[in-house]
Amino acid sequence: MPNTNAIKHYLLNAEPTVGCWLTLASPAVTELIAHCGFDWLVIDVEHGPGDTQDIVAQLRAIDAANANGAKAVGAVRVTANDPARVKRAMDCGAQTIIFPNIDSAAQAQAAVASMRFPLKGQGGIRGVAGMVRAGRYGLDTSYVLSANNQACTVIQIESAAGVEQVDAIAQVEGVDCLFIGTADLSASMGLLGQTGHNDVKTAVDTVLEAGRRHSKAVGIFATSVEQACHYQALGVTFIALHSDTGWLAKGATDAVEAFSLKSPK
């Protein structure tokens, strides 16, 4: 496993990056997408069908692509803010964890703690195991002492309650990024499916302002290049440019439509 975390470096240095969501739990698709030039890839086990074995397989696929010239770094979005789930994802080799539905500073603090071993003064609660994939199955004797420094905590703000508390959440030490989930956010505001509504845009601005005040990176999911550029112009640096599912569906439907227009009737 690497002894540095490129995603953490990007976030702390406010470097604009682009990633992609992986929702199919397919190592082959993961390896293919890793070769497409993205800076990072999120293995989504919150809404995707994957389990712990799939996390390992997809992280290995990303490593295989990197060995052949790709640059993508893997992250995992866990199902919930649950230390047991975080521990398993990190033991698999994930250094960056994305936590869904964080509504308070206390929840953010719990997320940070779940990613860290209980070293003195660091307040971690992660169960200690060195003979796991993340520690090269025990061959990396420095792993348990160095892992905390590479842990990267991405907090999802995706409810009206989270937006209301975002200033306090942004002040939590160890939170590296505030990631806006506009789909759930709009739903929590009674605007299901209306991610472009002015009230949702105002909520996005509130999160961006909190990020600027407290020097925290802000991330978001974009469904198109145009939307991604719009968010980047607003100051978002950690942008997910759709998903494996989205690109597969778009490529297939675009091809079928183009063929239908050109083929003899």
Backbone torsions as a table, in degrees:
resi	resn	phi	psi	omega
1	MET	NA	147.3	-179.9
2	PRO	-67.8	150.3	178.4
3	ASN	-98.6	11.8	172.3
4	THR	-134.0	161.0	-179.5
5	ASN	-122.5	106.8	-177.1
6	ALA	-62.7	-37.7	-179.4
7	ILE	-62.5	-44.6	178.7
8	LYS	-60.3	-40.8	177.5
9	HIS	-61.0	-46.7	179.4
10	TYR	-57.7	-46.7	-174.8
11	LEU	-67.1	-45.2	-177.3
12	LEU	-68.1	-25.4	-178.8
13	ASN	-102.6	10.8	177.2
14	ALA	53.4	37.6	178.6
15	GLU	-85.3	124.5	177.9
16	PRO	-64.1	131.5	179.2
17	THR	-137.6	163.0	177.4
18	VAL	-130.5	136.2	-179.8
19	GLY	-129.9	-170.4	-179.0
20	CYS	-149.2	142.9	178.3
21	TRP	-84.7	136.5	177.1
22	LEU	-111.1	111.6	-172.4
23	THR	-116.5	-3.9	-172.8
24	LEU	-95.5	-8.8	-178.4
25	ALA	57.7	31.8	-177.8
26	SER	-108.7	115.6	176.4
27	PRO	-59.5	-36.5	-179.7
28	ALA	-65.1	-46.1	178.2
29	VAL	-64.3	-40.6	178.6
30	THR	-58.5	-46.5	-179.3
31	GLU	-64.0	-41.1	178.3
32	LEU	-61.4	-50.0	-178.4
33	ILE	-63.2	-33.8	178.9
34	ALA	-62.5	-25.9	179.6
35	HIS	-84.9	0.4	-173.2
36	CYS	-91.8	2.1	173.4
37	GLY	102.6	1.6	179.0
38	PHE	-68.6	150.7	177.6
39	ASP	-78.7	-31.8	-178.4
40	TRP	-153.0	159.5	-179.6
41	LEU	-134.3	135.6	-179.9
42	VAL	-104.5	115.8	173.7
43	ILE	-80.0	110.4	-172.2
44	ASP	-96.1	105.8	175.1
45	VAL	-104.8	6.7	172.8
46	GLU	-76.0	-52.4	-179.2
47	HIS	-107.9	-17.7	177.9
48	GLY	-78.9	167.7	-176.2
49	PRO	-84.1	-0.2	-172.3
50	GLY	-71.7	155.6	172.7
51	ASP	-124.8	-164.8	-174.5
52	THR	-60.8	-40.9	179.1
53	GLN	-62.1	-36.0	179.0
54	ASP	-69.3	-35.1	176.2
55	ILE	-59.5	-49.0	179.6
56	VAL	-58.8	-47.3	-177.4
57	ALA	-62.5	-39.3	-179.2
58	GLN	-73.6	-36.8	175.7
59	LEU	-63.9	-38.3	176.1
60	ARG	-64.7	-37.2	178.6
61	ALA	-64.6	-40.2	176.7
62	ILE	-64.1	-42.8	177.8
63	ASP	-61.3	-39.4	179.7
64	ALA	-63.7	-41.2	177.5
65	ALA	-64.4	-41.3	179.8
66	ASN	-63.2	-35.1	178.2
67	ALA	-66.0	-16.8	179.2
68	ASN	-113.3	28.1	170.6
69	GLY	102.6	-5.6	177.4
70	ALA	-75.4	168.0	-177.9
71	LYS	-124.5	-2.0	-172.8
72	ALA	-63.9	144.8	177.0
73	VAL	-115.1	138.9	-178.0
74	GLY	-89.7	143.5	171.7
75	ALA	-133.8	164.3	-179.5
76	VAL	-128.9	129.8	168.7
77	ARG	-96.1	117.8	-177.7
78	VAL	-81.0	166.6	-177.5
79	THR	-68.4	-36.4	-176.5
80	ALA	-159.1	168.8	178.1
81	ASN	-77.4	73.7	-172.0
82	ASP	-127.6	117.2	-177.1
83	PRO	-55.8	-33.8	-179.5
84	ALA	-66.0	-41.1	179.8
85	ARG	-70.5	-38.6	178.7
86	VAL	-63.7	-45.3	-179.7
87	LYS	-57.0	-44.4	-177.8
88	ARG	-67.3	-41.0	179.1
89	ALA	-64.0	-40.5	-179.2
90	MET	-72.5	-37.1	175.6
91	ASP	-61.0	-30.4	176.7
92	CYS	-68.9	-19.5	179.6
93	GLY	124.5	-1.5	178.6
94	ALA	-73.4	131.9	174.9
95	GLN	-102.7	-22.0	-179.7
96	THR	-114.8	125.1	179.0
97	ILE	-119.4	134.0	175.6
98	ILE	-104.4	124.7	-176.2
99	PHE	-104.4	119.5	179.0
100	PRO	-78.0	155.0	167.3
101	ASN	54.4	55.9	175.2
102	ILE	-95.7	120.8	-172.9
103	ASP	-113.6	-4.3	-175.5
104	SER	-153.1	163.6	176.7
105	ALA	-64.1	-36.0	179.6
106	ALA	-63.2	-40.5	177.4
107	GLN	-66.6	-38.1	177.9
108	ALA	-65.2	-41.1	177.9
109	GLN	-62.8	-39.3	178.2
110	ALA	-65.0	-38.7	178.1
111	ALA	-62.5	-47.2	179.4
112	VAL	-59.3	-46.2	-177.9
113	ALA	-63.3	-35.8	-177.0
114	SER	-67.5	-18.7	-179.2
115	MET	-91.7	-3.7	-170.9
116	ARG	-123.0	137.5	173.6
117	PHE	-67.4	152.1	-176.1
118	PRO	-77.6	63.8	173.6
119	LEU	-77.5	152.5	-175.8
120	LYS	-56.1	127.3	176.3
121	GLY	81.5	-0.8	-176.8
122	GLN	-106.2	-9.8	171.5
123	GLY	65.5	22.6	-178.3
124	GLY	-80.8	159.0	177.9
125	ILE	-129.9	7.3	-178.1
126	ARG	-65.4	132.6	177.1
127	GLY	-64.2	139.0	-172.6
128	VAL	-89.4	125.3	173.3
129	ALA	-152.7	125.1	179.4
130	GLY	-100.7	-21.7	-175.9
131	MET	-90.8	54.7	-179.2
132	VAL	-126.7	171.4	-178.1
133	ARG	-57.2	-39.5	-178.6
134	ALA	-60.2	-31.7	179.0
135	GLY	-101.8	25.2	-178.3
136	ARG	52.2	41.9	175.3
137	TYR	56.6	36.6	177.0
138	GLY	95.1	-8.1	-178.4
139	LEU	-78.4	-22.3	176.1
140	ASP	-93.6	93.4	-174.2
141	THR	-72.6	-12.5	179.3
142	SER	-92.9	-3.6	-170.0
143	TYR	-56.5	-53.2	-172.7
144	VAL	-65.9	-22.4	178.8
145	LEU	-88.9	-18.9	-176.7
146	SER	-106.4	-16.4	-172.0
147	ALA	-62.0	-37.2	-177.4
148	ASN	-59.5	-36.5	-178.0
149	ASN	-69.2	-22.3	-178.9
150	GLN	-97.9	-8.3	-179.1
151	ALA	-66.1	131.9	-177.5
152	CYS	-124.7	121.8	-174.3
153	THR	-108.1	115.2	177.9
154	VAL	-109.5	120.1	-175.1
155	ILE	-102.5	126.4	177.2
156	GLN	-89.9	124.9	172.8
157	ILE	-99.7	106.0	-174.6
158	GLU	-143.4	37.5	173.9
159	SER	-153.6	160.3	176.3
160	ALA	-61.2	-36.6	178.5
161	ALA	-64.2	-40.0	178.3
162	GLY	-64.7	-40.1	177.2
163	VAL	-63.6	-40.7	179.5
164	GLU	-62.2	-32.7	-177.8
165	GLN	-102.4	10.6	-171.0
166	VAL	-63.8	-31.2	179.4
167	ASP	-63.8	-42.5	178.1
168	ALA	-69.2	-39.4	178.7
169	ILE	-62.4	-42.1	-178.4
170	ALA	-65.0	-20.9	-179.4
171	GLN	-86.7	-5.4	-178.7
172	VAL	-70.8	125.3	178.4
173	GLU	-66.5	132.3	-179.6
174	GLY	101.9	-15.7	173.8
175	VAL	-77.1	122.1	-175.5
176	ASP	-100.0	-21.5	-176.5
177	CYS	-157.0	141.5	172.5
178	LEU	-103.3	112.6	-176.1
179	PHE	-106.4	119.3	-175.8
180	ILE	-84.5	124.7	176.0
181	GLY	-103.9	93.2	-171.4
182	THR	-69.5	-27.6	-178.7
183	ALA	-66.2	-53.5	178.7
184	ASP	-69.5	-33.6	179.1
185	LEU	-61.3	-47.8	179.9
186	SER	-62.9	-38.8	179.2
187	ALA	-63.2	-40.7	-178.7
188	SER	-67.3	-20.9	179.2
189	MET	-93.1	7.6	-177.7
190	GLY	77.2	22.5	-176.1
191	LEU	-126.4	46.1	-176.9
192	LEU	-50.4	125.2	178.5
193	GLY	81.3	-3.0	-176.7
194	GLN	-105.8	60.2	-175.8
195	THR	-67.0	-17.8	178.4
196	GLY	-93.1	5.1	-179.8
197	HIS	-63.2	146.9	-177.2
198	ASN	-59.2	-34.8	179.2
199	ASP	-67.3	-35.1	176.8
200	VAL	-69.3	-41.6	177.2
201	LYS	-60.7	-38.7	177.4
202	THR	-63.9	-40.6	177.9
203	ALA	-63.8	-40.5	176.5
204	VAL	-60.3	-44.1	178.1
205	ASP	-60.4	-37.8	179.6
206	THR	-62.3	-41.8	178.7
207	VAL	-67.4	-41.5	178.2
208	LEU	-60.8	-41.7	179.5
209	GLU	-64.5	-39.8	177.7
210	ALA	-64.5	-40.5	177.0
211	GLY	-61.0	-42.7	179.1
212	ARG	-65.8	-42.9	-178.4
213	ARG	-60.9	-36.4	-172.8
214	HIS	-113.0	17.1	175.5
215	SER	53.6	46.7	176.6
216	LYS	-114.8	135.8	177.0
217	ALA	-64.7	151.8	177.5
218	VAL	-122.4	137.9	178.3
219	GLY	-123.6	163.8	179.7
220	ILE	-161.5	161.3	176.8
221	PHE	-99.5	126.5	179.1
222	ALA	-114.2	140.1	-177.7
223	THR	-97.4	-1.3	178.5
224	SER	-156.3	163.2	177.5
225	VAL	-61.9	-41.3	-179.5
226	GLU	-61.1	-43.5	178.8
227	GLN	-66.6	-39.4	178.1
228	ALA	-61.5	-43.2	178.5
229	CYS	-64.5	-37.6	177.6
230	HIS	-61.5	-47.0	-179.4
231	TYR	-65.8	-38.0	178.8
232	GLN	-62.7	-38.9	178.1
233	ALA	-64.2	-26.8	178.1
234	LEU	-79.1	-13.3	179.5
235	GLY	114.0	4.6	176.7
236	VAL	-75.9	130.2	-177.2
237	THR	-109.8	-18.1	-174.7
238	PHE	-114.8	89.6	-169.6
239	ILE	-112.1	123.7	172.8
240	ALA	-88.7	120.0	-179.4
241	LEU	-96.7	85.3	178.8
242	HIS	56.7	-146.9	-165.8
243	SER	-149.5	167.6	175.3
244	ASP	-58.1	-43.4	178.8
245	THR	-61.4	-45.2	-178.2
246	GLY	-61.5	-44.0	-177.7
247	TRP	-71.7	-35.7	176.9
248	LEU	-63.8	-46.6	-179.4
249	ALA	-64.6	-42.8	-178.6
250	LYS	-65.3	-44.9	-179.7
251	GLY	-60.7	-42.8	-178.4
252	ALA	-68.7	-47.3	-177.8
253	THR	-67.9	-38.8	177.9
254	ASP	-61.7	-40.5	-179.1
255	ALA	-67.1	-43.8	179.7
256	VAL	-63.5	-42.9	179.2
257	GLU	-64.5	-42.1	179.7
258	ALA	-64.5	-40.8	178.3
259	PHE	-65.1	-41.4	-179.7
260	SER	-60.8	-37.1	-179.5
261	LEU	-71.8	-30.9	-173.8
262	LYS	-98.0	-18.1	-175.6
263	SER	-78.8	152.5	179.2
264	PRO	-62.6	141.2	179.0
265	LYS	-88.3	NA	NA
